Amino acid sequence: MTAAISVRNVWKEFGDQIVLEDVSIEIAPRAFVALVGPSGCGKTTFLRMLLSQEQPSRGTILVDDRPIAKEPDADRGIVFQRYSVFPHLTALGNVLLGAEFAGAKATGRLFGRARAAAIEEARALLTEVGLAGQEEKYPAALSGGMQQRLALAQALMRKPRILLLDEPFGALDPGIRAEIHGLMRYVWNSCDITVVMVTHDLSEAFGLGTRVVAFERPRGRPEERARYGARITRDFALWPPRRPTALAASSRSGRDDAANPEPRRDDPAALPEGS
Amino acid sequence: MRLINRRPSRGFSVFLALLPFLVGLVAYAIASDLRLAANPGDKLLPAFSTLADGIRRMAFVPDPRTGDYLMLADTLASLERLAAALAIAALIGLVLGLVIGLVPLARALLGPLVAVISMVPPLALLPILFIVLGLGEAAKITLIAIGVTPFLVRDLAARVEELPVEQLIKAQTLGGSTAQIALRIVLPQLLPRLLDALRLSLGPAFLFLIAAEAIASESGLGYRIFLVRRYLSMDVILPYVAWITLLAFLIDLALKRLQRRFFPWFAARAGQ
């Protein structure tokens, strides 16, 4: 089985400052990798390199055995902590955008039957993430949790192979976060997707991930900080192995399913949240 | 209670807002009375009755020579120039601002040029405009456009650069090309900001309008003021100044309403 993402001996330097030092990791298809570590340890920089928002200073990154694209593209979706959705578009417009970019090369606007089909697809997706009835609202009228659901639906519209999450739930209240974790689990189970998530919340990392990867600076004294970058210091595969439920078996029926899928008995994430 | 915590009621707010205007009017009436008592022929601070007569002559009695209502004709002439110039400036500002703000190559090419051009005092160019374009409408419209366009370009380019980088990255992950991102992400978010920038440039636009009309024109609000100045006709000048102020205020209000009407998301987005 080839790796979905393979990172080989990657270094990242900003001027004299070494941020990441000789990082290598293979990420299997359909994995849900949680990146954890103290702030300033380079996990977000690492994610940005997977997004092609930053380029590695040295080393190579392969996606599906091919060198990673030089700029962000539709193969890799992203949900940021903030500013992921467009304030000037309604919820429906935000989700529709991916289809419009794909279908109308020059203007980015669909008309007629193509638009109707895209709207139907977007509405279905909005229902799946639990935003039925909110289609005509602007993001400013949605709560933080709803905005992140919208950002997720928007990213999924292009059916990316890889979904990157940059502390997507960090700004949410614990209760809301638990609900959206349920949605995230459902998405990972029902879409053919590899997820890489940056988080500072360990319970979230172990609750959602199939694998938890920790970044740390082995040498953290002030005079050493600039000269030594962070590395991957821990790499846990969760036991028992968590596998996506078969695609066919997943019910794609409605919002209640989406928001509160039945937790499996051995699922540590079924434990109360916010610990 | 601390002063910082005392808030006026709605009615009291209206009263407070009107108070300085009332004080101004009363002060004017007193000063005018004093001067007219000393010299009934004084033209500097005409009485309210004289002002009313001036307004009646300019606004409600057709000019015996041309048959036009002069104030209406002046207003239309001036507003036409203003509208034409602001439309040209807005279009150039929007296109250049978007390109300079969004495309780093364009920023490197045009940013310094715009920065230099915006430092040229437009009024110093007025003689050149009159020489090159003649004394007609083109020169006046060009002066106003030259006066406000650099500001619009720089302001809108800055507004584009202010958009969170996350938005542009997200748009790329949705497969957007540069043109698609410009048309669907940046331009729609720039339009309400254009209205804000236009509101800010109304003051300079009127300045250049009056200046151009004062120097070479046959109609317009600025032309009229500078024409009757020869006769010390304060009874015409003062109502015209008040009228120009009111026009500018109403245009500002209209732009604000327009923004709220067509970009409801813009005001709401503040919390994001």
Interface residues (C-beta under 8 A of the other chain):
Chain A: L51 Q53 E71 P72 D73 A74 R76 G77 I78 F80 R82 Y83 S84 V85 F86 P87 H88 L89 L97 G98 E100 F101 A102 A104 K105 A106 T107 G108 R109 Y138 P139 A140 A141 A151 Q154 A155 M157 R158 P160
Chain B: P164 E166 Q167 I169 K170 A171 Q172 T173 L174 G175 G176 S177 A179 Q180 L183 R184 I185 P188 Q189 F263 P264 W265 F266 A268 R269 A270 G271 Q272
